[in-house]
Amino acid sequence: MSASEQPWDVIVVGGGNAAFCAALAARERVRRVLVLERAPEAESGGNSRFTAGLMRVAFDGVEDLKRAIPDLTADEIARTDFGTYSADQFLDDMARVTEYRCDPTLTEILVRRSLDTVEWMRGKGVRFTAAWGRQAFNIGGKFKFWGGLIVEAVGGGPGLVENLTKAAQRDGIEVWYGARALSLLADDDGIKGVTVKRQGRTVTLRARAVVLAAGGFQANPEWRTRYLGPGWELAKVRGTRFNTGDGLAMALAAGAAAAGNWSGCHAVAWERNAPEFGDLAVGDQYQKHSYPWGVYLNAEGRRFVDEGADFRNYTYAKYGRVILGQPGQFAWQIFDAKVKAQLRDEYRIKQVTKVVANTLEELVEKLDDVDPKRALAELQAYNRAVRTDVPFNPNVKDGRCTEGLALPKSNWANTLDTPPFEAYAVTCGITFTFGGVRITPEAQVLSSDGDPIRGLYAAGEMVGGIFYFNYPGGTGLTNGAVFGRIAGTSAGTAAA
């Protein structure tokens, strides 16, 4: 048998964060590891490349954070209140935002191994920093983090993918770009390899174990409509155009058990006139996440959601669905000059649909496709309802609320009274789908009969049962890394 015909020890299907973590972990156990990335190299990295690179980890103080970010300086530590984010807080957040449906065993693993996994990634050459620009506010010269989210990959999602790719190259892991996995090779003894189409040719590759880390089905409008429901074919796709459910289709065809929230997804407020799929030049900057400091209006000129229900980290991933349900599948976010400094950098890019006015009367006339008369009445009623006696504080749920409105704003209710006023048009941007396959704590895929499928493992967006309805910001990459590492270790051990 020639070297090219020898079976691979482990084949990893996918080319993002979860896939590379799986490949790197497998390589610690075996020698021949292959990564199959469907996208060409210029578009590689899956959804991971489109993220900000934020990773939610449990930590008990700055000494824990230094395990992930060892180059924190004494000055940075002195001028920053990092706080703590215990494993119990992380578990509580997961339970709360998923309405207590998240799989308790998998969620416990996700939380307890979060910091350890990020430290392991750092050991592979992935660099991290603290997300001062995204997750902290400077109050009186000291940065204060909020919402339990600190750790950010240097260079964001593109930097994360680049460093993982370099780590794989250093370890001698082979990466094939433009290689679309079509089906799993299986017999009564389990999974034996993958059929792949590459450079116009279909080939069968044998392997001792296979890890599926090929993302969800968010880039497949037919599947979105089938599983998420009518209207979802109209959503914009925040990330890669290649996540069309191939990995899930392969797994289900091989007898894998479906699990989790198949009608649920991560979907956010996204620039109304963004392209149909993610743009690597813009990255995640089409998102518009400063809505807690302003108000939303729909086409009818009405507010439709409590913008201050919770920290942005705990609401943004579900509000995209709410926007999609509005007339015309869009909304406007409205702010006044008092909060201009609080708006995230994504509001300052040139690819925005934005209007500015010196009066509310002038502003509502500029809002495309909105009933101006109703919008003005809504904004005036909102202004009258704000508890101006409660001080505004962006670092805590400040209780500055409205009173007497049918739809309250629970925190950060600022009156719209200081020109110039700004409004930004948004629609729904889908990030990833929540439905997937069922796995064991070792990331081995279970069949619909309940038995482990020998030689088959899964990680990342392909795993069902962890996220339902919503998720805490930054948990997606952590989930991919934790279970990618577990899947790779399990696959490598089985192959060895």
N, C-alpha and C positions, 0 to 999 in steps of 0.2 A: 504494500500500500504506500503510495507516494505521500509526501508531507501534506500536499493540498487535499488529499482524500481522507486524511486522518480526522477522526471526530474532534470537534472542539470540546474542551472541558465544560465551558459555560458560554452560552450565547445570550446576550442581553438585547432585547428588542426595545428600541427607544434611544433618544440621544439627549435627554435633559438631565436635570439634577438627580432624580431618582435612579435613572439608568446608569449614570456615571458612578454614583455611590455604590450601586450594586456591582458594577464591573470592578471597581477598586477593591471592594470587600472580597469579591470572588478571587481576585488575583492574589490575595493574601493566602489563599488555600491551594490554588492551582496555577498552572503556567499558561495554558492556551485559553484566552478570553477574547471574545469577539463582540463588538457593539454594532448593531444594525440601526442606522439612522436613515429614516425614509427621506428626509429633506436633503437637498444639496448642501454642501458645506457652507455656502453663503447664507443659508436660512436655517442652519442647524441649531440645536439647543432646545427645541420644543417650546412649551410655554415658559419654561424657566428663564429663557433669554429675554422675555418681555416683562419680567417682574422688576420690582425695585430691589430685589435681593434681601428683603427683610425676613428674619427667621425668629419665631417666638420660642424662647427657651425659659425654663424655670431656673431662677437663681436667687440666692439668699444674701446677695450683697456684691460689692465691687470686686471682692476677691474671686468669687465665682465667675464674674464677667471677664476677669483677666485670663481665665482659662481659654476663653474664645478670642479675647482682644488683649494679648500680652503687652502690646506697645502703647496702652493707655498711659499718658504722662501724668506726673503729679499735678501739673497745672490743670489738665483736663478733669481730673478727679476732683480737684479742689473747687472748680467752678461748675460742677454738675451734681445734681441730686438724682442719682440713678434709682433710688428706692430699692425695693425688693419685689420679687414676683415668685412666690413659693409654688411648689408643685401642687399644693392644695388649691391655690388661687387659679392656676392653669386648669386643673380638673374642674373646678367650679365654673369657670368661663366656658369650657367645652360643653359641660352639661347644660348650662343655662341657654346658650345660643342655639344649641341643637334640640332644645325642648326635651332634654333628658333621654334622647334616643341613641346617642352615640354608643357604640359597642364598648362596654366597660373594660374589657380585657385589653383590646387594642388601644384604647385611649390612655389607659394606665401606662402601657409601653411607650406610646408617643410622648407623654409628659415626662416620665421618669428618665427616659434616655435622650431627651432633647439636648441638654447641655453637653453630655458626654459625646453625642454624635457630632455636634458642632466642633468640639475640641478635636475629635478624630479627623474631621475634614481639614481643620487648620494644620494638623500634622501631615496631611497630604499636600499642603501647599495652597489651600484656599484661604485668602486673607479676609478678615472681618474688621469692622469699625463700629462705632456707636452712631445711631441714626439721628444725630443732632438736628439735621435739617428737616426731618420728616416727623419725628416723634417727640420733640421737646419744644418747650416755649421758654424764652429768656425773660425771666421775671426779676427785675432789680439786679441785673448783672449775673444771675445764676440760672443755668439751664435746669429745668425740671422735666423729667420724663413722665409720661402718663400712659395708661393702658397696657402696661406690662410688656411693651415691645421695644427692645433696645438694639439688638444685634442686626447688622446689615453687612452683606458681602461688599467688599471694596469693588467699585465699578458696577454695582447693582447687578441685575440679572445677566447682562453681557459679561461682566467681570467674573461672575460665578461660573458661567459656562466655560469661559476661556481658561480659568484656573483648573477646573475639573478636567478639561480636555488635555491640558498640559500634564496634569498628574497621571492621566491614563497613558499618555505617550511615554512618560518617564518609566512607567511600570511595564512597558511592552505590550499594552493592550491594543489590539487592532481595531480600528474604527472604519467601517464602510459607509460612505455617504451615498445618498441616492439609492439606498437598498431597502425596498419595501417588502417587509415580511407578509406573506400571503396566507400561510396556514401552518399548523403544527403537525409534525410527523409523529404519529402515535401508534402504539399497538397495545396489547393486553398488559404489557409490563410498564406502560407509562409513556412519557414524552421522550422522543428520540432525536428530535431536531426540528428544523424550520425550513419551509419552502420560501424562497426569496426571489424577487424580481430585481435585477440589477443591470443597468446599462442595456435594457431591452431584452435580457436573457433571464429565463427562469431556471434556478438551480436549487438543489436540495442539499442542505447542510446538516450533517449529523452532529449531535451534541449529547453530552452526558446529563446536562441539565439546562433548562431555559428559564430566564427571568423575563417576564413581560412588564415593561415600564413605558408603555407607548401612549399614555395620556387618555383623556376621556373622548367624548364624541361631540364636543362643542362646535367643531368646524364642519359638522355634517348637518345641513338644514333639514334633510329628510328625517334623520334620527331625532333631531331636536323637536320637530313637530310631532313625531310619533310618541316620544317619551315625556317631553316637557309640556306639550300641549299646543293648541292652535295659537298662532301669532309668533311663536318663537323662531320661525324662519326669518322674521323681520329684524331680529337682534343683530347688532354688530358683534364681531368676534374680536376680542381684545388681543389674542395671541396668534399662534401659528395656524396656518391654513391646513397643516398636515394632520391635526388631531381629529380624525374622522371616525374613530371607533374601531380601527383595524384590530388592535390588540384584544379588545373586548369580543369582537366577532370571532376571532381565532380561539379564544379561551372558551366561549360558550359552545362553539362547534365541537370542542374537545371534551365537552361534558361538565364544564365548570359551573358552579352554583352562582347565580346572580344574587347580589346583596346590596342593601342600602337604599338610598333615596333616588330612585331612577327618574322621578319627576322633579328633582331638585337640582339646583346649580348655584354657583357663585356668579353673581351678576351685579354690575355696579353702574353708577352714573358715568356716562362716557360722552365725549364730544358728539353733538348731534350729526355733524357733517364729516365725521371720521370715515376712512375707507372701510370696506366690508370686513377686512382682516387687519391684524396688527401691522404696524409700520415700524420696522426696526430702527429707522432714523429718529422716530418720535418716542418709541418705547412705550412706557406706561403713562406718559404725560397727557394723553387724551382724557385720563380719568379726572373727575372733578369732585374732590372729597372734602371741601371746606363748608359743605351745606349746614353743619351745626351752627355756624355763625350767622346764617341768613335764613331765608325762607324759600320754599318751593312754590311755584305756581304752574298749573296745567293749562291746557288750551281753553278751558272754560273760565280761567282766571281764578281758580280755587286752589287753596292749599289742600294736600291730599295725604300728608304723612307728618308725624311728629319729628321734626328735624333734630330736636334735642333729646330724644328718648334715651340715648346712651352715648358714650364715646364713639367717635367715628369708626374705630377698630371693630366695634361690635354691631354696627348697623349697615356699613357700606356694602357688604357682600349680599345683602338681601334687598336693598332698595332699588337695584337695577330691575328686578322683577316688578316692583311696584310702578316704576316709570313705564315699563313696557305695557302695563295695564291701563295707562292713561290714554285719553283720546289722541290719536295721532302718534302714539308711542314716544312722546317727548315731554319735556318740562323745561322751565327756566329757573335757575338759581339766582336769587336777588340779594345784593349786599349794599350797605352804605359805606361811607368813607371811614367810619369809626373802626371797622374791622379789616380795612385794606391790608394792614401789616400782618394780619393773621392768616391771610390766604396763602395756600401752598404754592410752590413754584410752578405747578402745572397750569395755573391761571395766567401765567405771564408768557407762555409760548405764543407764537404768531398764528398757529393753527387752531384758533378758537372762534366760535360764533358768539360775539359779544356786542352788547349795546351799552352806551353811557348816556346819562341825562342828568340835568341839574334839578329836576323836580320829579315827583312820582307821576304827576299827570303826563309829563313829557315821556317818561320811561315806558309806561304801559302802552303808549301809542307806537313805540318802537319794537315791541315784542311781537315778532312774526307769529301769526296763526293763533293769537291769544285774544279773547274778548276783553277789550281795554276797559270798558265801563265796569264790568264785574271784577276785573283785576284790581282796579283802583279802590273799589269798595272793600275788597278783601284785605288789601294792604293797610287801608285806614282802620279797619276793624281790628286787625292784628296790632297795629301801633297803640290803639286805645287799651288793649288788653294786657300789655306788658307790665310786669311788676318792676317798675323802675326803682323801687326802694331796695331791691336786692342787688348787690354788686355783681358785676360780670367777672368771672374768673375762668379762663379757658383750661386750666390745669385740673379742675375738679368738676364734678357734676354740681354746679353752683346753685341750683334751685331757682335761678332767675327765670321765671315761667310766665305764662299768660294765664289770665283768669276770665272765665265767662265764654270762652270759645268752644264750639262743638268739637273741634279738633285742637287740643292744646299743644303748646310747645313747652316741654318740661324743664329744659335747661338752656342757658345761653341765649335767652330771648332778648335780642337787641332791637330797640326801636329803629325803624328806617326813617331817619330824620336829618342826616348829615350828608349833603351832596359833596362830590358827585356820586350818583347811584350807578351801580353796575349790575348787569344781568348776563348770564351765560346759559346757552341752550345745550341741553343734554338729552341723550337717549339711553337705551339699555346696551351695555357692553357685557357680553357673557365671557367669563374667564375659564371656568371648567365645570364639568358635570359631576354630580355626587354619586351616581349609580356606578356599581362596579362588580367585582367578583369577591367571593368570600375566601378569606385566608385564615390560616392558623396563626398563633403567635410567632411561629418561625417563618411566616410569610409564604408558606406552601399553600397552593391553591386547592380548595376543596371541591369535590364533584357535587352535583345536585343530589347524589345519593348520600352525601355526608362523609365520604372517604377522601383522604388526601390523594391528589393526582401525582403519582411518582414523577419526579423530575421537573415539575412545573411550579414556578414561584411568581409572585406579582408584587408590585410596589407603586407608589405614587397615586395619580388620579385614577388608576385602574382598580384600586381597592375600594370596595363598598363597605358601608357600615360605620364610618368615622364621622362624616359630615352629613347633617340633615338640616335643611331649610336655610342655614346660615353657617358662618364659621368665624372664629376670632382671627383678625388680621395677622398675617405672617405665619399661620399654621400650615399652609399648603406646602411650602418649601421644607419646613421641618418634618412634616409627615413623609414627604418624598425621601428625604435624607435618612430618617430613622429606619423606615421600612425598606428602603433601597439597600442600606447597609445590612440589615437583617436578611433580606432575600439573597443578597450576594454571598453572605457568609454561609447561609443554609445551602445554597446551590453549589458553592465551592466545596463544602464539606461532603455533600452527597456525591459530587463528581469525583472527589479524591478517594 
